[in-house]
Amino acid sequence: MTKDSVINVGLIGCGGIMHARLNGYKSLRDAGYDGVRIKALCDINPEGIRQYRCKSEGPGPRAAAGAFKHYYVDEIQPECVPEAYTDHREMLEKAGLDAVEVYTSDSTHHSLAIDCLNAGKHVMVEKPMAISVLAGKRMVEAAKKKGLVLATAHCFRFEEAIRATRFVVEQGTLGTLQVLSWCNVGRGDISKIKDRASKAWRHSRLGTAGEALENGCHFMDTVRFMIGEVDEVLGRVETFEKIRREYDGNGNVVKEIENENTDSFFAIVRFENGAVGQVSHVNNAHGEPLSPKPLGYGLYGSKGSIKNPELVLDDGTRASVVDILEEKAPAELKGQYFPLGMKNRYALEVHSFLEAIRDGREAEVSGEEGLRDIAASWAIVESSARGCAVKVDDVESGAIADCQKEIDEHYGLS
Ligand SMILES: NC(=O)c1ccc[n+]([C@@H]2O[C@H](COP(=O)([O-])OP(=O)(O)OC[C@H]3O[C@@H](n4cnc5c(N)ncnc54)[C@H](O)[C@@H]3O)[C@@H](O)[C@H]2O)c1
């Protein structure tokens, strides 16, 4: 692999998150990056592939998720229409890939990633990197054995304001870090978010591991990035909505689905540097949500605070952290945080993955980082079951794993 090589990637999982992923690829291209081709798309559902592969062949675009514009791959890279595969093993054998990105449901990440690594492909996996700590460990081992890049797609830390918060914290501007408060109460009635309600894996105990893992890993990765390593967690998980509903276009309930997963977590987090945080996420919010995502945190130190995300110091200083980063950060750091001047978080994370492959080094969110995020997230669940605080180290080592046993046994992980 040279500096000028084009990296051929295959994308597995043409579902909801592909909107965001292809928006990232579009931003990468618009920024002048020409070092990658999406050579293949893979999904067990051929309709999913058609929704993203080629504009002239496609059915109408999949309903856009959130703020993302729909793109077909051939709108982004007209010179290369990707091959289509419904079996990832066939894709690995025939498509001539250097790397694979795994965008499937949570419980499938580890087996797909390990197959790809064993076939000699570098891998980036959507968050959570794996459904359990043991599954994550097996992925890290497979990457190490083959000397390949394993990256985790944790997009929050690539947000400009999150990177700027880390910069201001690292400068010591807040003084001694004391308190983090980051409490989200939902996005309205979760059942009405059709893209969620219609996906069976999101309601299944073995398809994902509930809110502490699904969204908890986002929070854990972000706070670890901004503030420092998490030492101990006191957690509580709850299921407030046991039934989820699918609605038709007129708002009538067409299906009721039993939700086996927790939909909320509450965690008191102690950082190694002595700061203490309360981090929680409740997926439902009838009436009105509490805080805007994803930047509803407040961070307090002995000299001031960052929230919304604005720095406010006791000495009267008041400034946007994004402006501070822009004005004060060395050019080298800005180049590292925002290569090619890009700000799209999905473009930045795939760029980090691709350049790690090219340079033969770890991506910013390596397999080990993704594993630590899983351990910190599972610590919420394990702590809730034990009724006491747990060390993240003990969850990462496997010394505490009671709540993951059913999952590990089901997927044959030992
Ligand atoms: N970064 C974020 O903010 C964010 C947001 C949403 C989802 N996600 C993550 O992205 C992943 C996918 O979520 P989604 O909402 O797109 O799910 P989805 O159900 O819409 O899409 C998953 C796709 O994977 C396919 N698939 C499943 N098993 C497969 C296999 N063995 N081989 C090939 N294809 C397979 C399914 O057919 C489906 O099309 C999850 O891990 C989720 O946690 C991340």
The ligand as an SDF file (V2000), in Angstrom:
LIG
                    3D

 44 48  0  0  0  0  0  0  0  0999 V2000
  -23.1380    5.9790   14.5420 N   0  0  0  0  0  0  0  0  0  0  0  0
  -24.4040    6.1710   14.8260 C   0  0  0  0  0  0  0  0  0  0  0  0
  -24.8140    7.2200   15.3090 O   0  0  0  0  0  0  0  0  0  0  0  0
  -25.3770    5.0600   14.5210 C   0  0  0  0  0  0  0  0  0  0  0  0
  -26.7220    5.3680   14.2530 C   0  0  0  0  0  0  0  0  0  0  0  0
  -27.5770    4.3170   13.9260 C   0  0  0  0  0  0  0  0  0  0  0  0
  -27.1150    3.0130   13.8970 C   0  0  0  0  0  0  0  0  0  0  0  0
  -25.8150    2.7590   14.1960 N   0  0  0  0  0  0  0  0  0  0  0  0
  -25.2980    1.3720   14.1990 C   0  0  0  0  0  0  0  0  0  0  0  0
  -25.2560    0.9280   12.8400 O   0  0  0  0  0  0  0  0  0  0  0  0
  -25.5610   -0.4630   12.7700 C   0  0  0  0  0  0  0  0  0  0  0  0
  -26.6990   -0.6810   11.7950 C   0  0  0  0  0  0  0  0  0  0  0  0
  -27.8310    0.0320   12.2420 O   0  0  0  0  0  0  0  0  0  0  0  0
  -29.0190    0.3520   11.2260 P   0  0  0  0  0  0  0  0  0  0  0  0
  -29.9360    1.2540   11.9240 O   0  0  0  0  0  0  0  0  0  0  0  0
  -28.4590    0.7450    9.9090 O   0  0  0  0  0  0  0  0  0  0  0  0
  -29.6760   -1.1060   11.1100 O   0  0  0  0  0  0  0  0  0  0  0  0
  -30.5780   -1.6620    9.9180 P   0  0  0  0  0  0  0  0  0  0  0  0
  -31.3140   -2.8080   10.4750 O   0  0  0  0  0  0  0  0  0  0  0  0
  -31.3210   -0.5600    9.2600 O   0  0  0  0  0  0  0  0  0  0  0  0
  -29.4990   -2.1660    8.8470 O   0  0  0  0  0  0  0  0  0  0  0  0
  -28.7000   -3.2800    9.0210 C   0  0  0  0  0  0  0  0  0  0  0  0
  -28.5530   -3.9670    7.6820 C   0  0  0  0  0  0  0  0  0  0  0  0
  -27.6350   -5.0450    7.8360 O   0  0  0  0  0  0  0  0  0  0  0  0
  -28.0980   -6.1410    7.0690 C   0  0  0  0  0  0  0  0  0  0  0  0
  -27.4930   -7.3650    7.5890 N   0  0  0  0  0  0  0  0  0  0  0  0
  -27.7230   -7.9760    8.7810 C   0  0  0  0  0  0  0  0  0  0  0  0
  -26.9710   -9.0870    8.8950 N   0  0  0  0  0  0  0  0  0  0  0  0
  -26.2300   -9.1690    7.7620 C   0  0  0  0  0  0  0  0  0  0  0  0
  -25.2630  -10.0830    7.2960 C   0  0  0  0  0  0  0  0  0  0  0  0
  -24.8930  -11.1490    8.0000 N   0  0  0  0  0  0  0  0  0  0  0  0
  -24.7100   -9.8740    6.0840 N   0  0  0  0  0  0  0  0  0  0  0  0
  -25.0760   -8.8120    5.3430 C   0  0  0  0  0  0  0  0  0  0  0  0
  -25.9950   -7.9130    5.7350 N   0  0  0  0  0  0  0  0  0  0  0  0
  -26.5750   -8.0870    6.9300 C   0  0  0  0  0  0  0  0  0  0  0  0
  -29.6130   -6.0760    7.2130 C   0  0  0  0  0  0  0  0  0  0  0  0
  -30.2750   -6.7860    6.1840 O   0  0  0  0  0  0  0  0  0  0  0  0
  -29.8600   -4.5730    7.1630 C   0  0  0  0  0  0  0  0  0  0  0  0
  -30.1040   -4.1090    5.8600 O   0  0  0  0  0  0  0  0  0  0  0  0
  -25.8700   -0.9020   14.1920 C   0  0  0  0  0  0  0  0  0  0  0  0
  -24.7320   -1.4840   14.7700 O   0  0  0  0  0  0  0  0  0  0  0  0
  -26.2100    0.3880   14.9200 C   0  0  0  0  0  0  0  0  0  0  0  0
  -25.9130    0.3470   16.3000 O   0  0  0  0  0  0  0  0  0  0  0  0
  -24.9360    3.7560   14.4760 C   0  0  0  0  0  0  0  0  0  0  0  0
  1  2  1  0
  2  3  2  0
  2  4  1  0
  4  5  1  0
  4 44  2  0
  5  6  2  0
  6  7  1  0
  7  8  2  0
  8  9  1  0
  8 44  1  0
  9 10  1  0
  9 42  1  0
 10 11  1  0
 11 12  1  0
 11 40  1  0
 12 13  1  0
 13 14  1  0
 14 15  2  0
 14 16  1  0
 14 17  1  0
 17 18  1  0
 18 19  2  0
 18 20  1  0
 18 21  1  0
 21 22  1  0
 22 23  1  0
 23 24  1  0
 23 38  1  0
 24 25  1  0
 25 26  1  0
 25 36  1  0
 26 27  1  0
 26 35  1  0
 27 28  2  0
 28 29  1  0
 29 30  1  0
 29 35  2  0
 30 31  1  0
 30 32  2  0
 32 33  1  0
 33 34  2  0
 34 35  1  0
 36 37  1  0
 36 38  1  0
 38 39  1  0
 40 41  1  0
 40 42  1  0
 42 43  1  0
M  CHG  2   8   1  16  -1
M  END
$$$$
